Amino acid sequence: LPGPAEDYQILISRIPLKNNHSFILCFLSGTVYLDHAGATLFPQSQLTSFTNDLMENVYGNPHSQNISSKLTHETVEHVRYRILAHFHTSSEDYSVIFTAGSTAALKLVAEAFPWVSPGPECSGSRFCYLTDSHTSVVGMRKVTTAMNVTSIPVRPEDMRLAERRAAAASDPDCQLPHLFCYPAQSNFSGTRYPLSWIGEVKAGRMCPVSVPGKWFVLLDAASYVSTSPLDLSVHQADFVPLSFYKLFGFPTGLGALLVNNRVAPLLRKTYFGGGTAAAYLAGEDFYIPRSSVAERFEDGTISFLDVIALKHGFDALERLTGGMENIKQHTFTLAQYTYTALSALRYPDGAPVVRIYSDSEFSSPEEQGPIINFNVLDHSGNIIGYSQVDKMASLYNIHVRTGCFCNTGACQRHLGISDEMVKKHLQAGHVCGDDVDLIDGQPTGSVRISFGYMSTVEDAQAFLRFIIAMQLHQSDGQPLPQTMPAEAGAPSESEAQDAIPAIMDGCSSSPQEDAPIASGVCSDLPSTVGAADLHSPLPMTTGTQHTPLERAAGVLDGGLGPYVITNLYLYPIKSCAAFEVTTWPLGNQGLLYDRSWMVVNHNGVCLSQKQEPRLCLIQPFIDLQQKVMVLKAKGMEPIEVPLEEDGEQAQIYQSKVCADRVNTYNCGEKISSWLSRFFGRPCQLIKQSSKFQRSAKKQGKDQPAGTTASLSLVNEAQYLLINRSSVLELQQQLNASDENGKEELFPMKDLISRFRANIITNGTRAFEEEKWDEISIGSLRFQVSGPCHRCQMICIDQQTGQRNQNVFQKLSERRERKVNFGVYLMHMSLDLSSPRFLSVGSQVCPVLKENDVIS
């Protein structure tokens, strides 16, 4: 944990940390993780204890009768008791049914609840759910609809009104079953709904809707129990679904349904799986279920090793924190502190920096959980899209959650999104989980931060400094509060304002940068190669040799046309350094060998500079005559890789690039060892198979019928073009923010390299390329397929691997939060029957889009 242990104990409001040295989240160095409501993190000691358990014991299938199987069965039963004890109840009152998660538990209830369909003399059951519910709760209505049962959404304000007025006495003889579902804690805003509703609804003193019958209550506790105690001996819900990764971080894919034993006999079941039958016949419809609730509903072999892991999760949680009450106070204090400081942030004119979506003032952990949901505002009060904020946060290594958080009801209520707007957003192409954050200036979602038991005040302060740096353009103001009173809770709003005095003066300071790359790793390698090195058939001039940039400057000065190619780059290995050329042949996927290779980790997942910035320090050189690619990096011996695979020996593997399946082959152990030494972790180099065609998603103009354009390992299109005038405008903005004015922080060539384009042209106006519909370069025609939406990779200096957040932020400000830079190009009717080349100095002839003019 960051900071000395004694300071940490003060900040966490009396949580007695024990064996603090074992609680090291080894991958968290420099990371601020604020998505504990999505999935919390796990301590190293928990994993160590679990793996030691597996090494020391043999756990067999619990459905067998041998010694190892009996050990598994007894351990699993012990874990069931441990779960019930954690919720202050016992097997006398509740049964634990293990499921694949809370969603599976909810589905089980929907399918097994004793619904009664309406008939001539019966109005039928009702399924009511709070609109501030997770998608998985709302989805239960599809099951009830199939049974002709009426589903009724209930707004939180209607339940609060029902709470204040006594319900009319219901007919005690009517046992028509109804189900009411609500969350103990909103996963959207952190609002905590009264647990007293359980008893009131079950007793008939408070009804979601006025109908005769008997009400049962499902308490969605998945979000709530991750940071708060739940006493089921007091609040006896009929059904309580859980997901254990919310509580322990590990294991994932395991949950449970806690069923009140008084209700269990009412549940119905159709399908039966292995382990659930006391007896059955294969030849006739004869089946007798097992007697216990758990055995009857746990179809097949449960994930018994994951269940055993829960024991070590409980041990670690209790050993490190002292219990859920301590966690509740600690996480709420952090949220209260952050909420107070965030609410106090103001622009120089007094306008708020954020809009917080909450039903409380964060005054009590009984009403509010450790979740803060908000959107960032610009100085005019317009909302900045959540995708934009997420990208900026990642530059500071801050992990947040964005979108609607699988809770459309709460999202609509807090953001003012009508049902019609949701449908309109869908028609505009927005779906749940994408990065379409603004439509017609209106938000489609928001940003959420949430705290867990291992969160610290340093995490909260790092987040607040990020918001200040992003919106108020400060990175070095006076420090935020370093401690929180153990008894008094968070500072008052005035104290929070005093703690951030620099936010009002509008001054700026130099942008923050990450720590430098490890010593011994830098890039001082040449990045240009003359056309002679390519063995091109084109004639070359003699005399003094100039770099491509110098030659391009000469072309511009010579006035050969309004638009010419000034630079050509290809990127043989995805995310590695550029290979600059003056003339280069074309293939059917773009520039020959552009993004034909990629580096993958030990799991076969593609690495990019977002995860591994040092990729840019690997410099590839291609020798077409020798048919090899040479890789160079500081401190490493050069290594050669063949340009083409050995068709007979190459073993094909399936990989993924931007959700597309691609066939690749491994380039061998020699290059894998070279990369692994450089990065200090297992890596491999793979190449797209020449026999595999990855089809472009967009159909190009003039594309022959029945054919699709082919892509290499690029993200979206065959080529990327940028305009020097656009880069120049960004450069002027960036250099103007340099207070001392003595040093050019962003040379033109360095800025160009950040955008990793293939074709660089001169231009007359910034961003005019976005008005082009197509371009011609000699006999070659290219369709402009759209703008390139930029991510945080543009903040990485391609010479050093270091980050500078200012680039992304300035571009975002200039483009009015649409972080577009450059345009994608696709071939139009490319004929490769004879060699085709692109060359520096070639004239570029654009065709404007219809109704567009360049003024």
VENGIKA-V447692 format. One record per residue. N is the residue number from 0. RES is the residue in one small letter. NEAR is the number of other ideal C-beta (glycine too) atoms within 10 Angstrom. Layout:
BEGIN
N:RES:NEAR, N:RES:NEAR
END
This chain:
BEGIN
0:l:19, 1:p:14, 2:g:13, 3:p:9, 4:a:10, 5:e:8, 6:d:16, 7:y:18, 8:q:15, 9:i:14, 10:l:23, 11:i:27, 12:s:19, 13:r:13, 14:i:19, 15:p:12, 16:l:18, 17:k:12, 18:n:11, 19:n:13, 20:h:10, 21:s:15, 22:f:20, 23:i:13, 24:l:15, 25:c:7, 26:f:10, 27:l:16, 28:s:9, 29:g:11, 30:t:15, 31:v:23, 32:y:23, 33:l:28, 34:d:18, 35:h:24, 36:a:27, 37:g:18, 38:a:18, 39:t:22, 40:l:19, 41:f:23, 42:p:24, 43:q:15, 44:s:18, 45:q:24, 46:l:16, 47:t:13, 48:s:18, 49:f:23, 50:t:12, 51:n:11, 52:d:16, 53:l:12, 54:m:7, 55:e:7, 56:n:12, 57:v:11, 58:y:18, 59:g:16, 60:n:15, 61:p:22, 62:h:14, 63:s:13, 64:q:10, 65:n:11, 66:i:10, 67:s:14, 68:s:17, 69:k:13, 70:l:16, 71:t:25, 72:h:18, 73:e:11, 74:t:18, 75:v:20, 76:e:15, 77:h:13, 78:v:21, 79:r:19, 80:y:12, 81:r:15, 82:i:21, 83:l:19, 84:a:12, 85:h:19, 86:f:21, 87:h:13, 88:t:21, 89:s:12, 90:s:15, 91:e:7, 92:d:15, 93:y:27, 94:s:21, 95:v:25, 96:i:26, 97:f:24, 98:t:24, 99:a:17, 100:g:21, 101:s:25, 102:t:19, 103:a:19, 104:a:28, 105:l:28, 106:k:20, 107:l:21, 108:v:22, 109:a:24, 110:e:18, 111:a:21, 112:f:26, 113:p:15, 114:w:21, 115:v:19, 116:s:12, 117:p:12, 118:g:9, 119:p:4, 120:e:5, 121:c:13, 122:s:14, 123:g:18, 124:s:24, 125:r:23, 126:f:24, 127:c:21, 128:y:25, 129:l:24, 130:t:19, 131:d:28, 132:s:26, 133:h:26, 134:t:16, 135:s:20, 136:v:26, 137:v:20, 138:g:16, 139:m:22, 140:r:17, 141:k:11, 142:v:19, 143:t:21, 144:t:12, 145:a:11, 146:m:15, 147:n:13, 148:v:21, 149:t:18, 150:s:16, 151:i:14, 152:p:16, 153:v:20, 154:r:13, 155:p:18, 156:e:11, 157:d:14, 158:m:23, 159:r:13, 160:l:10, 161:a:20, 162:e:15, 163:r:7, 164:r:8, 165:a:11, 166:a:16, 167:a:9, 168:a:8, 169:s:18, 170:d:11, 171:p:9, 172:d:6, 173:c:12, 174:q:11, 175:l:18, 176:p:16, 177:h:26, 178:l:25, 179:f:26, 180:c:26, 181:y:26, 182:p:25, 183:a:23, 184:q:25, 185:s:31, 186:n:29, 187:f:29, 188:s:27, 189:g:30, 190:t:21, 191:r:23, 192:y:21, 193:p:17, 194:l:18, 195:s:12, 196:w:23, 197:i:23, 198:g:16, 199:e:19, 200:v:24, 201:k:18, 202:a:11, 203:g:18, 204:r:14, 205:m:22, 206:c:22, 207:p:26, 208:v:14, 209:s:9, 210:v:18, 211:p:17, 212:g:20, 213:k:15, 214:w:24, 215:f:22, 216:v:24, 217:l:26, 218:l:26, 219:d:28, 220:a:26, 221:a:29, 222:s:27, 223:y:25, 224:v:21, 225:s:29, 226:t:30, 227:s:22, 228:p:15, 229:l:21, 230:d:11, 231:l:22, 232:s:11, 233:v:12, 234:h:20, 235:q:18, 236:a:28, 237:d:23, 238:f:27, 239:v:30, 240:p:29, 241:l:25, 242:s:25, 243:f:27, 244:y:22, 245:k:25, 246:l:21, 247:f:23, 248:g:22, 249:f:21, 250:p:19, 251:t:16, 252:g:13, 253:l:23, 254:g:22, 255:a:25, 256:l:26, 257:l:24, 258:v:25, 259:n:19, 260:n:13, 261:r:11, 262:v:20, 263:a:19, 264:p:8, 265:l:12, 266:l:18, 267:r:9, 268:k:14, 269:t:6, 270:y:7, 271:f:16, 272:g:11, 273:g:10, 274:g:16, 275:t:20, 276:a:15, 277:a:11, 278:a:9, 279:y:13, 280:l:9, 281:a:5, 282:g:5, 283:e:7, 284:d:6, 285:f:10, 286:y:13, 287:i:11, 288:p:16, 289:r:16, 290:s:8, 291:s:14, 292:v:20, 293:a:21, 294:e:15, 295:r:21, 296:f:24, 297:e:20, 298:d:14, 299:g:10, 300:t:14, 301:i:21, 302:s:15, 303:f:20, 304:l:15, 305:d:18, 306:v:25, 307:i:21, 308:a:24, 309:l:24, 310:k:18, 311:h:23, 312:g:23, 313:f:18, 314:d:15, 315:a:25, 316:l:20, 317:e:13, 318:r:18, 319:l:22, 320:t:20, 321:g:16, 322:g:13, 323:m:20, 324:e:14, 325:n:19, 326:i:25, 327:k:20, 328:q:19, 329:h:26, 330:t:27, 331:f:26, 332:t:25, 333:l:26, 334:a:25, 335:q:23, 336:y:25, 337:t:26, 338:y:26, 339:t:22, 340:a:25, 341:l:20, 342:s:20, 343:a:21, 344:l:22, 345:r:15, 346:y:18, 347:p:11, 348:d:9, 349:g:7, 350:a:13, 351:p:15, 352:v:21, 353:v:19, 354:r:16, 355:i:16, 356:y:21, 357:s:20, 358:d:19, 359:s:15, 360:e:12, 361:f:24, 362:s:10, 363:s:12, 364:p:21, 365:e:13, 366:e:17, 367:q:24, 368:g:29, 369:p:31, 370:i:28, 371:i:29, 372:n:28, 373:f:23, 374:n:22, 375:v:22, 376:l:18, 377:d:15, 378:h:12, 379:s:8, 380:g:10, 381:n:14, 382:i:21, 383:i:21, 384:g:26, 385:y:26, 386:s:22, 387:q:23, 388:v:27, 389:d:20, 390:k:25, 391:m:25, 392:a:22, 393:s:18, 394:l:25, 395:y:23, 396:n:16, 397:i:22, 398:h:17, 399:v:22, 400:r:22, 401:t:22, 402:g:21, 403:c:24, 404:f:25, 405:c:20, 406:n:25, 407:t:20, 408:g:22, 409:a:27, 410:c:25, 411:q:17, 412:r:19, 413:h:23, 414:l:19, 415:g:10, 416:i:20, 417:s:9, 418:d:9, 419:e:8, 420:m:16, 421:v:15, 422:k:10, 423:k:15, 424:h:18, 425:l:11, 426:q:8, 427:a:11, 428:g:9, 429:h:18, 430:v:9, 431:c:14, 432:g:10, 433:d:12, 434:d:17, 435:v:16, 436:d:24, 437:l:19, 438:i:17, 439:d:8, 440:g:9, 441:q:14, 442:p:21, 443:t:25, 444:g:29, 445:s:28, 446:v:27, 447:r:25, 448:i:28, 449:s:28, 450:f:30, 451:g:24, 452:y:24, 453:m:24, 454:s:27, 455:t:19, 456:v:24, 457:e:17, 458:d:22, 459:a:29, 460:q:19, 461:a:19, 462:f:21, 463:l:22, 464:r:21, 465:f:22, 466:i:24, 467:i:21, 468:a:23, 469:m:23, 470:q:21, 471:l:23, 472:h:17, 473:q:20, 474:s:19, 475:d:14, 476:g:18, 477:q:11, 478:p:10, 479:l:19, 480:p:20, 481:q:12, 482:t:10, 483:m:21, 484:p:13, 485:a:14, 486:e:7, 487:a:9, 488:g:19, 489:a:23, 490:p:21, 491:s:12, 492:e:13, 493:s:10, 494:e:14, 495:a:22, 496:q:18, 497:d:13, 498:a:20, 499:i:22, 500:p:10, 501:a:14, 502:i:23, 503:m:15, 504:d:11, 505:g:12, 506:c:13, 507:s:16, 508:s:14, 509:s:14, 510:p:20, 511:q:17, 512:e:15, 513:d:17, 514:a:8, 515:p:11, 516:i:18, 517:a:10, 518:s:7, 519:g:7, 520:v:17, 521:c:17, 522:s:20, 523:d:8, 524:l:14, 525:p:10, 526:s:17, 527:t:17, 528:v:18, 529:g:17, 530:a:21, 531:a:11, 532:d:15, 533:l:19, 534:h:10, 535:s:19, 536:p:9, 537:l:11, 538:p:7, 539:m:11, 540:t:9, 541:t:6, 542:g:5, 543:t:6, 544:q:11, 545:h:15, 546:t:17, 547:p:24, 548:l:17, 549:e:12, 550:r:19, 551:a:23, 552:a:14, 553:g:12, 554:v:19, 555:l:15, 556:d:8, 557:g:10, 558:g:8, 559:l:13, 560:g:14, 561:p:13, 562:y:21, 563:v:21, 564:i:23, 565:t:23, 566:n:26, 567:l:26, 568:y:24, 569:l:21, 570:y:24, 571:p:25, 572:i:24, 573:k:25, 574:s:23, 575:c:25, 576:a:26, 577:a:22, 578:f:23, 579:e:22, 580:v:25, 581:t:26, 582:t:20, 583:w:26, 584:p:17, 585:l:19, 586:g:19, 587:n:14, 588:q:23, 589:g:26, 590:l:25, 591:l:20, 592:y:24, 593:d:23, 594:r:25, 595:s:27, 596:w:24, 597:m:25, 598:v:23, 599:v:22, 600:n:15, 601:h:10, 602:n:6, 603:g:14, 604:v:11, 605:c:19, 606:l:21, 607:s:16, 608:q:22, 609:k:16, 610:q:11, 611:e:16, 612:p:21, 613:r:21, 614:l:26, 615:c:25, 616:l:24, 617:i:23, 618:q:21, 619:p:19, 620:f:19, 621:i:22, 622:d:15, 623:l:15, 624:q:8, 625:q:12, 626:k:11, 627:v:15, 628:m:24, 629:v:14, 630:l:24, 631:k:17, 632:a:22, 633:k:15, 634:g:11, 635:m:15, 636:e:8, 637:p:11, 638:i:17, 639:e:15, 640:v:20, 641:p:13, 642:l:19, 643:e:12, 644:e:19, 645:d:8, 646:g:10, 647:e:5, 648:q:7, 649:a:17, 650:q:8, 651:i:12, 652:y:15, 653:q:10, 654:s:18, 655:k:13, 656:v:19, 657:c:13, 658:a:6, 659:d:14, 660:r:10, 661:v:21, 662:n:16, 663:t:28, 664:y:21, 665:n:18, 666:c:19, 667:g:13, 668:e:10, 669:k:12, 670:i:21, 671:s:18, 672:s:14, 673:w:21, 674:l:25, 675:s:15, 676:r:13, 677:f:20, 678:f:17, 679:g:9, 680:r:12, 681:p:13, 682:c:21, 683:q:22, 684:l:24, 685:i:24, 686:k:24, 687:q:24, 688:s:17, 689:s:15, 690:k:11, 691:f:14, 692:q:15, 693:r:20, 694:s:12, 695:a:21, 696:k:13, 697:k:16, 698:q:12, 699:g:22, 700:k:15, 701:d:10, 702:q:17, 703:p:8, 704:a:4, 705:g:5, 706:t:10, 707:t:15, 708:a:24, 709:s:16, 710:l:25, 711:s:25, 712:l:25, 713:v:22, 714:n:16, 715:e:16, 716:a:26, 717:q:28, 718:y:25, 719:l:24, 720:l:23, 721:i:24, 722:n:28, 723:r:20, 724:s:17, 725:s:24, 726:v:23, 727:l:15, 728:e:16, 729:l:24, 730:q:20, 731:q:13, 732:q:16, 733:l:20, 734:n:14, 735:a:10, 736:s:17, 737:d:16, 738:e:10, 739:n:7, 740:g:8, 741:k:6, 742:e:8, 743:e:12, 744:l:17, 745:f:23, 746:p:12, 747:m:14, 748:k:16, 749:d:15, 750:l:21, 751:i:21, 752:s:21, 753:r:23, 754:f:22, 755:r:23, 756:a:24, 757:n:26, 758:i:25, 759:i:27, 760:t:25, 761:n:20, 762:g:22, 763:t:10, 764:r:13, 765:a:17, 766:f:20, 767:e:18, 768:e:24, 769:e:19, 770:k:16, 771:w:23, 772:d:13, 773:e:20, 774:i:23, 775:s:14, 776:i:20, 777:g:13, 778:s:7, 779:l:17, 780:r:19, 781:f:26, 782:q:24, 783:v:23, 784:s:22, 785:g:15, 786:p:17, 787:c:22, 788:h:15, 789:r:21, 790:c:19, 791:q:20, 792:m:20, 793:i:21, 794:c:27, 795:i:25, 796:d:20, 797:q:25, 798:q:19, 799:t:19, 800:g:21, 801:q:15, 802:r:24, 803:n:22, 804:q:22, 805:n:24, 806:v:26, 807:f:24, 808:q:23, 809:k:20, 810:l:23, 811:s:20, 812:e:13, 813:r:17, 814:r:17, 815:e:9, 816:r:19, 817:k:15, 818:v:24, 819:n:15, 820:f:26, 821:g:25, 822:v:25, 823:y:21, 824:l:26, 825:m:25, 826:h:26, 827:m:17, 828:s:12, 829:l:17, 830:d:9, 831:l:11, 832:s:5, 833:s:5, 834:p:11, 835:r:16, 836:f:21, 837:l:22, 838:s:18, 839:v:22, 840:g:19, 841:s:20, 842:q:15, 843:v:23, 844:c:14, 845:p:21, 846:v:13, 847:l:13, 848:k:13, 849:e:6, 850:n:6, 851:d:11, 852:v:7, 853:i:11, 854:s:4
END
